[in-house]
């Protein structure tokens, strides 16, 4: 299986305004065409749609169109193949990413309820979209949720030329009396999904986010090979932590040993504050903290709490009921819905 999309002709996509329900139905039909049951198909479609509506198109419809090529390769439901105490390791058997991640999230929550903490690693899985779907599900149970994954060696620090670590995204969510206080971020200035889509369209890459094989910053999507880690050495250190959480902790491949989707490691962590601070109300404390953050003085009015903007974008889009989709992407989604998993 190749993880690299084929090169497409340069073109400026024309957007089409379509009902959200129609797009969601296309994705669900694509899942069904790949042999996924109806309820699971709806979960997968809703997951990638959430990423799109929250303003992360690199993890939304375009990623679904790309990842769905591999849906027919799923082998069996995920299963726990090793466990001890709060730890568990899941062989996903090439299950679709949101489904294997949901399985791991449930296992982490169950362990946190019994032991105060649940740490679940996943290997041999297809990829998902946004991580916050899973950390917020953990936080909705009154627990602290953390999710991370490594990826192929496609990231370098500023000035670097040889990639060792991956994009290595990280998400966390804290329980509150309302919506979870959550963050969802990659450790590079732009995700590799941006490179894939720009290779397909031929459009120039965003400034200062990618380098070529010689470490030179480039906007040419066909010359670019690696994403740049944010924050110089600080971002690199955070990426290294993600790598350890999803690699060394569970014995999964690390660095350039991550050579495909199937050797990518994932980690899902649930923590129960009631075990560390019995009698204390973590949700109330986190709500108070979030309120203070939202009321903090700003110099230019741009301060915002992580997670708020994405949820506001989603709410506005759902109220409107329609979504703007590039015409070529809509055609790819329609092809998937018709059972075409070979073209891209």
C-alpha positions in Angstrom: 0.0 0.0 0.0 1.4 3.4 -0.9 0.8 6.3 1.5 1.8 8.9 -1.1 -1.0 10.3 -3.4 -0.3 10.4 -7.1 0.7 13.8 -8.7 -2.3 15.6 -10.2 -2.5 18.4 -12.6 -2.3 22.0 -11.4 -5.8 23.4 -11.0 -7.6 26.0 -8.9 -10.6 24.1 -7.5 -14.1 25.6 -7.8 -16.1 25.2 -4.6 -19.6 23.9 -4.6 -22.1 24.6 -1.8 -23.8 21.4 -0.7 -26.0 20.3 2.2 -24.0 18.9 5.1 -26.4 15.9 5.3 -25.6 15.1 1.6 -21.9 15.0 2.2 -22.3 12.9 5.3 -24.4 10.5 3.4 -21.8 10.2 0.7 -19.2 9.2 3.3 -21.5 6.7 5.0 -22.3 5.1 1.6 -18.6 4.8 0.9 -18.1 3.0 4.2 -21.1 0.7 3.4 -19.6 0.0 -0.1 -16.4 -1.2 1.7 -18.4 -3.6 3.9 -18.8 -1.5 7.0 -22.0 -1.9 9.0 -24.5 1.0 9.0 -23.9 2.2 12.6 -20.1 2.1 12.2 -20.4 3.8 8.8 -22.2 6.7 10.4 -19.6 7.0 13.1 -16.8 7.1 10.6 -18.6 9.7 8.5 -19.4 11.9 11.5 -15.8 11.7 12.7 -14.3 13.1 9.5 -17.2 15.6 9.1 -16.4 17.0 12.5 -12.8 17.8 11.4 -14.1 19.6 8.3 -16.7 21.6 10.2 -14.2 22.6 12.9 -12.0 24.3 10.3 -9.5 21.5 9.8 -10.0 20.5 6.1 -6.7 18.6 6.1 -8.3 16.2 8.6 -11.8 16.3 7.2 -13.3 15.4 3.8 -10.1 15.4 1.9 -8.5 13.0 4.4 -11.6 10.8 4.3 -11.3 10.7 0.5 -7.7 9.7 0.7 -8.0 7.2 3.6 -11.1 5.5 2.3 -9.0 4.0 -0.4 -7.8 1.6 2.2 -11.2 0.8 3.8 -11.5 -2.5 1.9 -8.2 -3.7 3.5 -9.6 -4.1 7.0 -9.1 -7.6 8.2 -11.0 -8.1 11.5 -12.3 -6.1 14.5 -9.7 -4.7 16.9 -8.6 -6.9 19.8 -6.6 -6.5 23.0 -3.5 -8.7 22.5 -1.6 -7.8 25.7 -2.6 -6.2 28.9 -1.3 -5.7 32.4 -2.9 -3.5 35.1 -3.7 -0.1 33.6 -2.0 -0.9 30.3 -3.4 -2.6 27.2 -2.1 -3.1 23.6 -4.5 -3.3 20.8 -4.0 -5.0 17.4 -6.5 -3.1 15.2 -6.3 -5.7 12.4 -6.2 -2.8 9.9 -9.6 -1.5 11.1 -10.7 2.0 9.9 -9.0 4.6 12.1 -12.1 6.2 13.9 -13.4 2.7 14.8 -10.1 1.3 16.2 -9.6 4.6 18.1 -13.1 4.3 19.5 -12.3 0.8 20.6 -9.2 2.0 22.4 -10.9 5.0 23.9 -13.5 2.7 25.5 -10.8 0.4 26.8 -8.9 3.4 28.4 -12.1 4.7 30.0 -12.9 1.3 31.5 -9.4 1.0 33.0 -9.5 4.5 34.4 -12.8 3.7 36.1 -11.2 0.7 37.8 -7.7 1.7 38.4 -7.6 5.5 38.1 -5.7 5.4 34.9 -6.0 3.7 31.5 -3.2 3.6 28.9 -4.0 1.9 25.6 -1.7 1.6 22.7 -2.9 0.7 19.2 -0.9 -0.7 16.2 -1.8 -2.0 12.8 -4.6 0.6 12.3 -5.8 2.8 9.5 -5.7 6.6 10.2 -8.3 8.9 11.6 -8.9 12.6 11.3 -8.9 14.9 14.4 -7.8 13.5 17.7 -10.1 15.7 19.8 -13.1 13.4 19.0 -11.6 10.8 21.3 -10.2 13.0 24.1 -13.5 14.9 24.3 -15.3 11.5 24.6 -13.0 10.7 27.5 -13.6 14.1 29.1 -17.4 13.7 28.8 -17.0 10.8 31.3 -15.4 13.2 33.9 -11.9 12.0 33.0 -8.8 13.7 31.6 -8.3 12.5 28.1 -5.0 12.4 26.1 -4.5 11.0 22.6 -1.4 11.0 20.4 0.1 9.2 17.5 3.4 9.0 15.7 3.7 8.9 11.9 6.3 8.2 9.3 9.5 10.2 9.5 8.4 13.3 7.6 9.2 16.2 10.0 12.4 18.2 10.6 13.3 21.0 13.0 14.0 24.4 11.4 17.3 24.0 9.6 17.1 20.3 9.4 17.2 18.1 6.3 17.0 14.5 7.5 13.5 13.6 9.0 13.6 11.3 12.0 10.3 12.1 13.8 6.8 12.4 12.3 4.2 15.1 12.5 3.3 13.5 15.9 0.0 15.2 16.8 -1.3 15.5 20.4 -4.7 16.2 21.9 -6.0 16.6 25.4 -9.4 17.4 27.0 -10.4 18.3 30.5 -13.8 17.7 31.9 -15.9 20.8 32.8 -19.5 21.5 33.6 -20.1 22.2 29.9 -18.1 21.5 26.8 -14.7 20.0 27.5 -11.7 22.3 27.6 -9.7 20.7 24.8 -6.7 21.2 22.5 -5.8 19.4 19.3 -2.5 20.1 17.5 0.2 18.7 15.4 3.9 19.3 16.2 4.6 20.7 12.8 3.7 24.1 11.3 1.4 22.3 8.8 0.2 18.7 8.6 1.3 16.4 5.8 -2.3 16.4 4.6 -1.8 19.9 3.3 1.2 18.7 1.2 -0.9 15.8 -0.2 -3.7 18.0 -1.3 -1.4 20.7 -2.7 0.4 18.0 -4.7 -3.0 17.0 -6.1 -4.0 20.5 -7.1 -0.5 21.9 -7.9 -1.2 25.0 -5.7 1.9 26.5 -3.8 2.3 25.4 -0.2 1.9 27.8 2.7 5.0 29.9 3.3 7.7 28.5 5.6 6.1 25.2 6.4 7.9 22.6 4.3 11.4 21.8 3.1 12.8 19.8 0.2 15.3 16.8 0.6 18.2 19.3 1.1 16.5 21.1 3.9 15.6 24.2 1.9 12.3 25.8 2.6 10.0 25.4 -0.4 6.5 26.2 -1.6 6.7 23.7 -4.4 4.4 20.7 -3.4 6.3 18.4 -5.7 9.7 19.4 -4.3 8.7 19.3 -0.7 9.4 16.2 1.3 9.2 17.1 5.1 7.1 19.4 7.3 8.9 21.8 9.7 8.4 21.3 13.4 7.0 24.3 15.2 8.8 26.2 18.0 12.4 25.2 17.1 13.9 23.0 19.9 10.7 23.3 22.1 8.5 21.8 19.4 11.1 19.1 18.7 11.1 18.2 22.4 7.3 18.0 22.4 7.4 15.8 19.3 9.9 13.6 21.0 7.6 13.2 24.0 4.7 12.1 21.7 7.0 9.6 20.0 7.9 8.1 23.4 4.2 7.9 24.5 3.3 6.1 21.3 6.5 4.2 20.7 8.7 3.2 23.6 5.9 2.9 26.1 4.2 0.2 24.1 7.1 -1.2 22.2 6.0 0.2 18.8 8.3 1.3 16.0 9.9 4.7 16.3 11.7 7.2 14.0 12.3 5.9 10.5 11.2 2.4 11.7 7.7 3.7 11.2 7.5 2.8 7.5 3.8 2.5 6.8 0.3 3.1 8.1 0.4 -0.3 9.8 3.6 0.4 11.9 2.2 3.7 13.1 1.6 3.7 16.9 -1.3 5.4 18.7 -1.8 6.1 22.4 -5.1 6.8 24.3 -4.9 7.8 28.0 -7.7 8.3 30.5 -7.1 9.7 34.0 -9.6 9.8 36.8 -9.1 12.9 39.0 -11.3 11.2 41.7 -8.5 8.8 42.4 -5.9 11.6 43.0 -8.2 14.0 44.7 -11.1 12.2 46.3 -14.0 14.5 47.2 -12.8 17.2 44.9 -14.8 18.3 41.8 -12.4 18.5 38.9 -15.1 19.6 36.5 -16.0 22.6 38.6 -12.3 23.5 39.0 -11.7 23.2 35.3 -14.7 25.3 34.5 -13.5 28.0 36.8 -10.1 27.9 35.1 -11.7 28.1 31.7 -13.8 31.0 32.7 -10.7 32.9 33.9 -9.0 32.2 30.6 -11.9 33.5 28.6 -12.1 36.7 30.7 -8.4 37.4 30.6 -7.4 40.8 29.3 -5.9 41.0 25.9 -3.9 43.6 24.0 -5.3 43.0 20.6 -8.5 40.9 21.1 -7.1 37.7 19.5 -6.8 35.6 22.7 -8.9 32.5 22.7 -9.2 29.3 24.6 -8.1 26.1 22.7 -11.1 24.3 21.3 -13.5 27.2 21.4 -13.0 28.4 17.8 -13.4 25.0 16.3 -16.6 24.3 18.1 -18.0 27.7 17.2 -17.2 27.1 13.5 -18.9 23.7 13.7 -22.0 25.2 15.4 -22.3 27.9 12.8 -21.9 25.5 9.9 -24.5 23.1 11.3 -27.0 26.0 11.8 -26.4 27.1 8.2 -26.8 23.5 7.0 -24.5 23.7 4.0 -20.8 23.3 3.4 -18.5 24.6 0.7 -16.6 21.7 -1.0 -14.1 21.9 -3.8 -15.6 20.3 -7.0 -12.8 17.8 -7.5 -13.1 16.6 -3.9 -16.9 16.2 -4.2 -16.3 14.1 -7.3 -13.8 11.9 -5.3 -16.4 11.5 -2.5 -19.1 10.6 -5.0 -16.7 8.0 -6.6 -16.1 6.4 -3.1 -19.9 6.3 -2.5 -20.2 4.4 -5.7 -17.7 1.8 -4.6 -14.6 3.2 -6.5 -11.7 2.8 -4.0 -8.9 2.7 -6.6 -9.0 6.2 -8.2 -7.7 9.3 -6.5 
